[in-house]
Amino acid sequence: MSTVAKSRQLNLDELRRLKWLLGGAMALVSLWTVFFLDVEALGLVGVAGTAILAVLIWPQIPGRVPALVWKLAVPAIIVAMGADFYFSPDTLPVLIRLAILLVLYRAVAYRRKREDLQLIVLGMFLVVVAGVLTSALGFAFLLLLFTACGLGFLFVITLLDAAESGGGRSPEAETAWTRLDGRRFFARLRAVADWRLLAFAAALFTAVVAMSGLLFLLIPRFELASGFFLDRYITRKSRTGFTDTVKFGDVSELIRDESVAMRVDLTDATGLREAPYWRLVVLDEYTPEGFKVSAGLKGELIRGQRVTQQLRGRQLGREINAVGGAWTFYIEPGVSRFLPLPGSYGMLRMREVSPLQASAGHRVVALRTEPMTMTAFQLDEVEMTAVLNDARFPQLLAAARANPHSGSGLNRYDPMVNLRGPVGAANEAVLKRVVAEITGGAELSAAEFTRRAVGWLQARHAYALSAKLPPGAGKDDIVRWLDSNEPGFCEYFAASLTVLARAAGHPARVVAGFHGGVLNAFENYYMVRNSDAHAWAEVYDGKAAWVRADPTPGAVSSAAEGATQAVRQEQDSSWSARVDSLRVLWYRRIVNFDSRAQVQMLEQVKSFTTDSGSALRARFDDFAKQLKAWLRQPWDAKRFGRTLGLLAGLGALGWLLVRLGQWAWWRWRRWRRPQSFDPVRLQAGKWLIRLREKASEDVVVSELQRLRYGRRETWPEPRGVFRRAKLARRRAR
């Protein structure tokens, strides 16, 4: 007769197998977070993930690897990382690749408690780095998954540590868990799992996550992107995002970055009749390497710096393509220190007081340094126009031509920099020939020359994300390109038009920024991606204004095309647009530069809690007053008896409710698991507990054990056993 109940716990080998699975799952999740980083390690992640998945399915594989391989693994990793540090120009990608290799080594090798803790630390390093450099919703899911795996992993480690405290085991016994049959092991897990406990743990974990998310949203001025400073250590590779210098080389290729660079929240988007040009900075100085911001313009920005929260713009007052309402900009970190301006504006408001550098003549506004967090600002009375009035420029140009030796530099802006192009006989000969082809020898206005030059460039060159410069001794890069038939991207077209206009005697400059974007259909805002980065030219009209000219093939040039594109953008209702709209909802309520909405929300919460507390205290005070008044009334035997009867009735009602609750709970548990709630077995268990510490008779204990654990057909008569147990307990006393 067996008196041993079915085991409801995992044995030592099963716990070790469970620890192996949880550790491998945690390692896989930490590796998957690398997919959110722009590092050259995705192939390594694929190899490491495949190896970890293989040892999770077949845990006996590491035991078949020769011991010499395990001894040489760590020195090989050190040598490989030393070579990687030597040949790689960036630091953080090397550290990430090192962490991937170490996670792989720890995840596929048999581990003790110290190695388990090392695996947790390595996985947390990858998760933390990915969390600093991304804010994607997919990463949030992986973070929750990593947390759940990590907590389960630590729990099993604790159980194993307590179970193994009794002494060591032989090497064969240490690896016996690897020979467990997989199907039987998972069947065993299912058999011992307490689903009510698991459901409670899942509910508790969900509640903690929800509460943490709520507190995260309610923390004033907290920004998820505050750790983006590490992004500068990730890669030095050029993207389609904005740079304040246009350089050319023998071979150039743009890497399309589809991440969102900025979001523009519009009060009224119906006024948009064309794809906006988000103007960032003027690149007015030509060098053999390309275009850049001149020293004079930089000095003008520095001299115009002031610490303020509002900046008044230039009121043109023509109401040409004016878009009403406020434009709220949310610029992601790492885009630029220059603020994108879609046109002239009435007022610019920052989220908080900031050091701003402004040049009214060039319509350029910049922060002192590139922000490492999300930047928000607002524009009012926006007027979108391709013309930028500059009444100061003709005076400066006339003075510079009259006195060419007056000097420039940081102390003075030099307008002649907008007429200087490639120097050298070979360059000047090519530019003179091309200008003659465009003009036909006639004197053309700036507008007519620009129109013909754009047509000439688009007839000779196609648009492509990569550009290759043909050979040409003694010629600048941009001259070699425009004199060829090679395709190119916007920077080549804008620089070529600028160089040709200067060669024809018309001041011109390159402007860098963004063009277009996608109008989100869910929350009515513009999503501008890094791949929307663009460069175009501005040509001086000879009077008092700069006129935008976009020579890149495919740019929207007519109002009809712009309206068609606007309609197409309004229909963007994709899943990615729906997910991205959550980001703007968060920005609007939490990190909006105007804190009135946030303060209002906090005041509402404060008012609700205060009013609720006041109402509760008032009711409690009224009840206390009524109770005191009732107690102060005269007491006699009749009233005293009624009071005792009332208290006895309330006590009996409470007792009845408690017993009813216990009966309902017992009935529910018996319905859920009837085999575990046999009244005879329960009564026998109670008597075994009572007789455990008493000097009882072995015969009575044996009969009680048969009633508690034995089969029903082997039972003695239960009432007689319980009567003898009661007598045995009395004799023991």
N, C-alpha and C positions, 0 to 999 in steps of 0.2 A: 504494500500500500504506500503510495507516494503522498507525502504531505507538503511537497515543495510547489509553490504557486508559480505560474508562468512569469518569467522575468519581464519586468517593465522598464529595464534600463539596458543601455548598450554596454557591452563588455569593453575591455581595454583595447583590443585590436579594432573593434568597430569604431571606437572613439578616435583612434589614430587615423583610420580611413576617412572619417568625417573631417578631421582636421586637415588632412591632405587635400580634400576636395574644396574646402572653404578657402584655404591658402592659395590654391591654384586659381579659383574664381576671383579672389581679390587681386591677384597679380594680373590676370587678364583684363579686369576692369581698369586698373591703373595704366596698363599699356594702351588701352583704347583711348584714353584721354589725350594721348600724343597726337591723334588725328586732328585735334583742334589747334595744333601748333604748326606754324610754317617753318618746319625744320626738315632737313634731309635725313629722315630716320624712318620713313614709312615702310620701306623694304625691310629694315631691321625689325620693326614692330611685327610685320607679317611673319617673318621667320620665327621670332621669339614666341608669338602667339600660337603658331602651329606646334612648336615643340612643347609648350606648356599644355596645350589641349591633348597632345598625344600621351604625355605622362599622366594626365588626369584619367584618361580612359584605360591605359595600361600602366599602372603604378610599378610594375615589376621591371620596367625598362631601365631606370637608373641603376638598379642592382646588377644588371648585366654589363654595364660600362666598366672597362678596366680601371683599377684604382689609380694607375699612372695618369689617366686622362683627367681625373678629378684633381690630382696634385698639380698638373700643369695648367689647369683652367684659369686660376687666378693670375699667375704670372703672364699668361697669354693676354688676359684682359688688360693688365697694366701696360704691356708693350703696345697693344693696339691703341689704347687711349693716349699713350705718349706720342705715338705717331700722328694720331688725330689732332692732338693739341698743336703739334709742330706744323702740320700742313693746313689746318683750318684757321681762317682769319677771325672767327667768332668763338666766343667762350661758351655761351649758354647751350648752343646745339651740341657741343662736345660733352658737356655735363649730362645732357639728356640722353645721349647715346650711351654714355657710361652707366647711367642709372638703368637703362633698358637691359644692358648686358648683365648687370648685377642682379636685377629682378629675375632675369632668365636663369642665372646660375642658382639663385636661392630657391626658385620655384620648382626646378627639375631635380634638385638634390634632396636626399633624405635629411630632415631637419630635426633638431632638438629645440628646446624652448628659446635659447639665445638666437638661433638662426630664424626662428619664427618671428621674433621681435624685430630682427633686422629686415625681414621681408616687409613687415608693416611700415617701417620707417622709409624704406626705398619706395614703396608704393605711394606713401603720403607725399614724398618729394615730387613725383610726377604729377600727382593730383593737384598739389599746391601751385606748381608752376603753370599748369594748364588753367587753373582757376584764376591766376593773376592775369593771364594773357587772353582770356576769352570770357564772353558773357552769353554764350549760346545756350538755348534751352536743352539741347542734347547733352551738354556737359552737366547741367543741373541734374538730369536723370542719372548719369553715370556717377555723380557725386553721391546721390542717395543710395545707389546700388553698392558703391564702394563702402559707404558707412555701414550698411546692413551686413555685408560680407565681413567687414572688419570686426564689428561687434560680435557676430557669431563665432568668428575665428578666435577672438580673445576669450570668449566664454568656454569654448572647447579646450583651449590651452589651459585655462584654470582648472577644469575638470580633470584633465590628464595630469596636471601637476599634483593634484590631491590624490589621484589614484595611484601614481607611480612613487609616492613617498615611502612606500613600504620596503623598497629595495630594488636592486638592479636586476636586469634580465640578460640572458645570453644573447649573442649577436643573432642567432637564428630566430629567437623569440621576438627580437626587436623588429624584424622585417616580416613577421608572420602575417601582418595585416595586409601586405601586398598580394597575398595569395587568396584573399577572400573573393568569392564569386560575386560579380557586380550585381546581378539580378537579385540574388539572395540578400545582399547588403541593402539594396534600396527597398526590398520587401520588408526587411527588418526595421529600417528607418520608419517606414509607413506603419508598421505594427506598434512600435513603441511611442510614436508621436502622439502627444496630447494636443489634439487639434483645438481644444478650447484655450489652452495656454498659448499656442501659437497665434490664434486669432486675437487674444488679448495683447500679446506682444506686438503684433502687427498694428493693432489699433493704437497702442501706446506710442509706437514709433511714428505713426501717421500724425497723431496729435502733437508730438514734440516737433515734427517737421513743420506742421501748420502753424504752431505757435512761434517757432523760430522765424518762419517767413513773415508772419504778421509783425513781430518785433522789428525785423529787418526793414520792413516798409515804413514803420512808424518812427524810425530813428531819423531825426531831422538832418537834412543835408548830407546824408550818407550816400556815397556813390560807389557803385560796384566796380567802376573802371579805375579806381584810385591806384591800383597797382600796375597800371600799364607801362610804368617806366622801364620794366624789363624788356619791353618789345624792341628797344634799340639794340639789345644784345643778341637778338634772335638771328637776324640776317642783315646783310648789307646789299642784298639784291634789289635792283630797281623794280618798282611796281608801276602800275598805271596811276597811282596816287600822286598828289601834288608835290612838286619840288620847286624851289625858288631859283634854280639854275638849270638851263637847258644846255646839255652837253651832247656832242656828237662823237662817234668813233668809227672804226672801220666796219664793225658789225654791231648793230643795235637791235634789241628785241624787247618788246613790252611784255610783261607778265600780267595777265588780266587778274585783277584782284576784285572779286565780286562782293566783298564785304561792304557794308554800308558805311560811308564816310560821314554823312550828315543827314539829318531829318529836318524838314522845314514844315512847321505846322502853320497852316493858312486859315485865317478867319473866313475868307471868302475866296475860293479857288476858281470861281466862274469867270473872273476877270483875266485869267491867263489865256492869251491867244497865241502863244508860241512857246517853244521850249526855252526856258530861261538860261541865260549865261550867268553863271555864278563867278563873278570877277574877284580874283584874289590879289594878285600882285602884278606890277609892271616890271618887265625885264627890258631895260632900255640900253644897256651897254653891251656891245659886241666885242668878243675876244676870239682868238683863233680856236678856242675850245668850244665856244657857243655863246649864248646870251646869259646875262646875269643882271642883278640889281646894281645899279651904279653906286659909287661911293657918295655922290652928291645926293641921290635920293635917300640912301640910308641915313646920311647926316640930317636931311630934312625931317625924316621920321623921328630921329632921336631928339631933335630940337623941339618937335611938336608934341613930345610925350608929356602926359599929365595923368595924375591919379584921379579918376572920376568914375561915375556910374552911368552918366548920360553924355551923349555927344550929338550936337546939332549938326544936321547935314545941310547940303546945298539945296535950296528951294528953287527948282527951275520953273515951276508954275505953269507949264504948258499942258499938263494933263494928257500927255501922249502915252497910251498904253499903261494907264495907271491902274493899279490893283489895290482896292480898298482893304481896310482892316489891318490887323497887326500880323506880321510875319515873325514867328518864333523859331529860332535856329537851335538845333541840338547837334553839336559837332563832336564826333568821336575823338578820343585822344590820338595823337600821333599824326593828324592830318596836316596841320599847318598852324603857325602862329598868326597868319594873316586871316582876317575874317572875310567870308564870302559875301559879296554884295551884288544883288541882281540888278541894281540900277541906283539912281539917286533916291534919297530918302529924306524924310523930315526930321526924325529923331531916332537915335540908336541908344538902346538901354541895355546895360549889362546886368547879369544876375546879381552881382555884388560889385563893390568898388574895386577897380582894377587899374593897373598902369597901362594906358592906351597910347599908341603912337599913331598919328593921323597926318595925312597929306591931302588937303582939300582939292588941290589942283589935279592930283593924280587919282583921286577917289580911292585911296588905299587906307585901310585901318588895320592895325596889327596890335597884338599883345606884345609885351616886352620879351617874353620867352615863350617857347612852344609849350602849351599846357599838357600835363600828363593825366588830366581827368577830363570828363565831359565838359565842354564849354557851351554855355547857353547865352544867347542875346536876342534882342527883339528890335524890329524895324517898324516904323510907322510911315504912312504916306509914301509907299514905294512907287516909283515911276520907272518902268522898264523901257529903256531907249538905247539905240545903238550909237547915240551921239553923246559925247562928254564935253561940255563947254569948259574951256580953259582960257579965260580972258588974260591970264598972266603970261602964258607962253609966248604970244607974239611980241610982247615987250621984251622978255628975256632973250628971245631969238634975235631981235633987232639989235639989242645992246651987245650980244655976243658977236654978231657979224661986224658991227662997227668997231669993236675992240677985241679982236680974237686972242689977245695976249693978257686978258684981265685975270685969267686963272680960274680954277674951279676946285673941286675936291670936297672935303667934308664941310668946309665953311660956306660953300655956295653951290647951288645946283646948276649944272652946265647944260643948256638946251642943245648945244651942238652935238652932244653924245647921241642924239636921235638922228644924226645925219652921217655918222661914221660907220663904215662897213669894212669888209675885208680889204686889206692893203696889199700891195705887190703888183707888179706888172701883169703877171699871169691872171690874177683874180680880176683886176680892173679891165683887162681885155675881154674876158668872158662876160662880165656884167655889162660892159658897154655894148657888146654884140647882142646880148639878150634883150636889153632895153630898146635897142634899135628895132629888133624884131617885133617887140610889143607895140611901140609907138609909131613905127613906120616913118620915123624922122620928124614927126609932128610934135608940137608943144601941146601936151595934154594936161587937163586939170587933174587934181589929185583923185577925184572920184572916177573919172574916165580911165586914168591909168590903172587904178586899183581894179576896176572891172575887167580890163583887158589882161592884166597880169594874172588875175585869178583864172581866167579862161585859159591862158597859156600854160599855167602850172597844171591845171586839171587835165589838159589835153596831153601833156607829156608824161604825167606820173599818175599811178593808181594808188589807192589807199591800201595799206597792209600793216600788220602789227610788227613786222620786222623790216629792217632797211639795211642794205649793203652799199657801202660807198665804193664807187669805182676808183681805180688808181689814177693818180694825177700829180705829178711832181710840181711843187711850188704853189699848189692851190689849197685854199682852205676847204674844210670838210663840206660845208654847206654849198660852196661854189661847185665842187665836184659833183654833188648830188643833183643840184638843179640843172646842171649841164648834161645830165644823163637821162636815161629813161627808167631808172630804178624806182620801184614803189617805195612808199614811206608812210609814216604816221603823222599826226597833226603837228608835232613839233617841227618836222622838216618843212611842211607846207607853210606854217606861220613864219619860221625863220627865213625861208626863201622869199616870201612876199615882202617881208621887212627889208631884207638886203636889197631887193630889186627896187623898192620904193625909194630907199636912201640913195641908190645909184642914180635914180632919175631926179633927185633933188627934192624929194618929198620926205619930211621927217616922219619916221615910223618907229614902232616899238612892238615887242611881243608881250602879250598878256597871257598869264597862266591862271587856270582855275578849273571849273567844272562846267559842263554843258548838258542840259537836259536833266533827266531823272525819271522816276516812275511815280505817278500819282496813286497813292494807296486808296483803294475803294472803300475800305472799312472805316478809317479814321481821318480821311481827308487831309493827308499831308504828303509831302514829296519825300521820296527815298532817293537820295543821291549816293551812288556807289563809287568806290575808288576807280572802277573801270570807266566812269564818266569823266575822269580827269581829261582836260582838253587845253589846247593852246591855240590862240588866234592872234591876229594883228590889229593894231590901231594905227591909222594913217591920218596925219594932220591935214585938214582941208584947206590950209592956206589962209584961213580967216581967224577963227578963235575956237575951234573945236576939234576933237579927235573922233574919228568915225571908225566903228568896228568893221573889220573885214575878215571873214572866215573862209580861207581858200581850201580847206580840207574837203575832199569829195564826200558827198552825202550829208553835209551840214544843212540844217533847215534854213532856207534863205527867203522864203515867201510867207506871207501871212496865211495863205490857204493851206500850205503844207504844215505850218505851225498849228493851225486849228485842227487839222486832221490828226496830228500827233497828240494834241491835248485830249481829243475825244478818245483816242486809243489808250492813253494813259489812265483816263478815268475808269476804264473797264478792267483795270488790273485787280482781280479778285482771287488771285492764286493762293495756295496754302501758305507759301512763304510770306506773302503780304499779310495774311491773317496773323501769322506768328509774330512778324515784325511789329504789327500794330500794338501788341502787348507792351513792347518797349516804350512806345510813345505814351501809352496810358500811364505807365510808371513815371515817365519824365514829367508828364503834366501834373500829377498829383504829389510827387515826392521831391523831385529835383528841379522843379520849375524855378526860374530865376525870380519870379514874382511869388513871394512866400505867403501871399494872402490866402490862397486856397489851402495851403498846408496849415496855417494858423487857424483858419476857420474850422478845418476838420478837427484839430486838436481841441479847439474851444468847444465844439459840439460834444466831443467825447467827455471833456471835463464837465460841461454843463449837465450832461445826462447822468454821470456818476454822482455829481454833487446833489442834483435834484432827487435822485433815487435815495441817496443816503439821508437827506433831510426828511423826505417823506417817511422813511422807515423809522428814523428817530422820533418823529412826531407821533407816529402810531404807537411806538413803544412807550412814549411818555404818557399818552392818553390811557393806555392799558394800565400802566403803573398807578396813575391817579385813581382810576376806577377801582383797582384792587385795594389801594389804601383806604378809599372811602368805604368800600365794602367791609374791610377788616375793622374799621372804627365803629361800625354800627353795634348796638347792644347785643350781647350774646346771652341766650337762655338755653335751657335743655332741649327745647324743640328745635331751635336753629342749629345747635351743636349736633343733634342727631341727624338732621337733614344733611349737614355738611359731611359727617362721617359716612352716611349712606351714599352720598354723591361720590366721595373719594373711593369708597369700596366698589361702587359700580364702575367708575373709570378704571380702577385697577383690574377688576375682572374683565372689562372690555379689552384692556391692553393685553392681559394674559391670554385671552381668547384669540386676539389677533396674532400674537406671537405664535401660539400653538397652531393656528390655522396656516400661518406662513411656513412653519416648519413642516406641517403635513403636506402642503402643496409642493414645497421644495423636495421632500422625500419622494412624493409621488412622481414628480418630474424626473428626478434622477433614476427612479426605478423604471420609468417608461423608457428613458434613454438607454440604460444598461441594466436590463432585468436580471442578468446572470450574476451581477455583483451585489444585489440587494436582497438576497434571501434572508428573511428574518431570523431563521435558525442559525445561519452562518454568522450574521451580525451579532446575535446574542452570544454565540460561542466565542467570537473574537473579544467581546467585552469581558467575559469571564477569564479568558487567558491573560488579559492585561491586568485584571484585579489580582490574579493568583501568581503573577510573575515574580513579585518580591516577597511572597509569603512561603512559608515552609509547607507546601501543599503535597498531596499524595500524587504519586506518579500515575496511578491508574486513572484518576479524575482528569489530569492534564492530558493523558493519552486519548481519553474519550472526547474531550473538548477539541483536540486537534483533528480527530476524525470528523467531528461535526463541522469544523471550520474549513478543512482542506480536502477531506475525502469525498469519494463518490457517495451519492445519496443512498444507494443500495447497501452500503457498508455501515450506515449510521446505526448507533444504538438508539434507544428510546430517548428523545431530547429532553422531556420533562424530568425524567429520572436523573439524567446527567446534570442538569442545572440544579436539581435539589441536592445532589451529592456535592456539587461544587460549592453551594451555599454553606453546607455543613462543614466542608473542608476549610473554607475561609474562616468560619467561626472557631474551629479548633486551632487554626494557626494563630488567631488573635489571643 
